[in-house]
Amino acid sequence: MNDDNLRRGTQREWLAAKIVVVGGFLIAIGVAAYFVIAPRFAPEHNMQENLPSSISHLIPEDAKTAMILFCAQELVEGKNVNIVPNDAQLAEKLPRNTGVKNRFACIARTNAVVYFITADYMCPRVTDPKCVRLYDIQTNDGLLVYRRRAK
C-alpha cells in the first residue's frame, strides 16, 4: 500500500514537472515570437503629431517622404559610426516619436538583430548629413551600443 502511494505521488510530481517545463517553453516561445512578429504588424505611427517645425508646413505626402528620408539617413549614420552592420535594412519606413522634440527613432534590422536608431532632426534639408544628428542606438534586447557624447 505504501509503495502504491509513493508511486502515485511520484507520478503526480513528475506530471507537474512536465507541465511546468512545457509551459515555460511555450511562454518563452510566445514572448520571443511577440518581439519578432509584433513590429511587422504594428500600425502606421502617427508622426504628424510631432513633426519638426521645419517640415510642418509641407503637405502630408511631402512630410511623409521627408520622414522616410530621415530614417534612411539615420541608418546611414548608424553605419558610418560602425555600429549598425552594412547589411542592415530599415524595418519600418516611418520613424517613431520619442517624446523629445525633433527626436525620432527608426528601426533597422539584420537577420540576427533589430536596431533602434534615434537621431535629432536639426534642419529642413534631411538629405544633408548635418541635418540628422545621431543620438543613440539600442538593440532589441535593450543593449545601448552607442550614445552621442554630451557637449
CORQUI-V329227 format. One record per run of one state. SS is the DSSP state (alpha for helix, beta for strand, coil for the rest). FROM is the first residue (numbers start at 1). LEN is the number of residues. Records with the same first field share a line. If there is no record, write none. Layout:
SS: FROM-LEN, FROM-LEN
This chain:
coil: 1-1, 42-5, 51-9, 81-8, 91-5, 98-5, 110-4, 122-7, 140-4, 148-4
alpha: 2-40, 47-4, 60-21, 129-3
beta: 89-2, 96-2, 103-7, 114-8, 132-8, 144-4
